């Protein structure tokens, strides 16, 4: 008898018209070797200004539901990957906030960067720690904190299947997503030959990757979507050995510090690496990368506008957290930390209220706030009243 299907996020279903995938009925971790997770949760998250500040960084904000983003990301992995097998790599300035957001996370499982080292180096550090604790052949799921999954059970099944495939193929496996639009800020995966002549990548099969392209730009993104390329979900799986071997071979920005890392000298490792992302520093360069693309309702929690795809929406397409009332209003996003917000006769607006500041713009302009932040004085970028809220 199949176990019950979990509740899933109505906002993601409404905006993406997703059907419940078959994998969501699969919740059988029996016989699966232990899997660890390395979660990247660094940075304040300026795209979510004015909510994101040094004291309330993006990973601890309740952007999707009622829990902090990092707690949501870790929680949906359980029971396949319980919290004691999750390592969170974060920056020194927000480490305390991350610990407070996930009190069940063991203190030794929070790896704190003394300075920004980039996700490729963070991967090396996290995976080497998994190897030290659990051995070379331990499966690792490396993932960014800012993703949403409408179907958590299907996500866990995808992780489980990808971990098994990574072990069988002795390769790193990326989880891909079928695109719904041309998004130039995502990574793209061109799918090559199926492995073993099996099912397609979105029906449980796996394929070799013919090319990985990170943030291709608007025109190239349109071409990639038209040609059938997949989005990169930000999740990759492999054994600790495979990850470290690949980084040593393809990522010289990081491999020069491996000796110090092996000796337990994390501070020395940090000073001998150059920041580079996993996507640029590893996935674009790899000789062999494998892809699978099971449906689990993925979306990126990258901008205010993106929240309309992952939050629960009303019948007019409005998404809100807090005390908000919509009247003749459509397609708005409101995040009200304090007080009441009334939206009347407007559409496609973003409204954020927190103690000391109210921010209003269009969802289109909210996609890139850098020009705004560059023009504001420091007292406006981080309002004094918000620091103690």
Secondary structure as GFF3:
##gff-version 3
##sequence-region A 1 389
A	DSSP	alpha_helix	10	16	.	.	.	ID=ss1
A	DSSP	three_ten_helix	22	25	.	.	.	ID=ss2
A	DSSP	beta_strand	35	40	.	.	.	ID=ss3
A	DSSP	three_ten_helix	46	48	.	.	.	ID=ss4
A	DSSP	three_ten_helix	58	60	.	.	.	ID=ss5
A	DSSP	alpha_helix	69	75	.	.	.	ID=ss6
A	DSSP	three_ten_helix	83	85	.	.	.	ID=ss7
A	DSSP	beta_strand	86	91	.	.	.	ID=ss8
A	DSSP	alpha_helix	95	101	.	.	.	ID=ss9
A	DSSP	three_ten_helix	107	109	.	.	.	ID=ss10
A	DSSP	beta_strand	110	113	.	.	.	ID=ss11
A	DSSP	alpha_helix	119	134	.	.	.	ID=ss12
A	DSSP	beta_strand	139	144	.	.	.	ID=ss13
A	DSSP	beta_strand	147	149	.	.	.	ID=ss14
A	DSSP	alpha_helix	152	169	.	.	.	ID=ss15
A	DSSP	beta_strand	173	178	.	.	.	ID=ss16
A	DSSP	beta_strand	187	194	.	.	.	ID=ss17
A	DSSP	three_ten_helix	195	197	.	.	.	ID=ss18
A	DSSP	three_ten_helix	201	203	.	.	.	ID=ss19
A	DSSP	beta_strand	207	214	.	.	.	ID=ss20
A	DSSP	alpha_helix	218	226	.	.	.	ID=ss21
A	DSSP	beta_strand	230	239	.	.	.	ID=ss22
A	DSSP	alpha_helix	240	250	.	.	.	ID=ss23
A	DSSP	alpha_helix	252	255	.	.	.	ID=ss24
A	DSSP	alpha_helix	258	262	.	.	.	ID=ss25
A	DSSP	alpha_helix	266	271	.	.	.	ID=ss26
A	DSSP	alpha_helix	278	278	.	.	.	ID=ss27
A	DSSP	pi_helix	279	283	.	.	.	ID=ss28
A	DSSP	beta_strand	290	292	.	.	.	ID=ss29
A	DSSP	beta_strand	298	300	.	.	.	ID=ss30
A	DSSP	three_ten_helix	305	309	.	.	.	ID=ss31
A	DSSP	beta_strand	319	327	.	.	.	ID=ss32
A	DSSP	beta_strand	333	344	.	.	.	ID=ss33
A	DSSP	beta_strand	349	354	.	.	.	ID=ss34
A	DSSP	beta_strand	357	362	.	.	.	ID=ss35
A	DSSP	three_ten_helix	365	367	.	.	.	ID=ss36
A	DSSP	alpha_helix	370	375	.	.	.	ID=ss37
A	DSSP	alpha_helix	378	381	.	.	.	ID=ss38
A	DSSP	three_ten_helix	384	386	.	.	.	ID=ss39
###
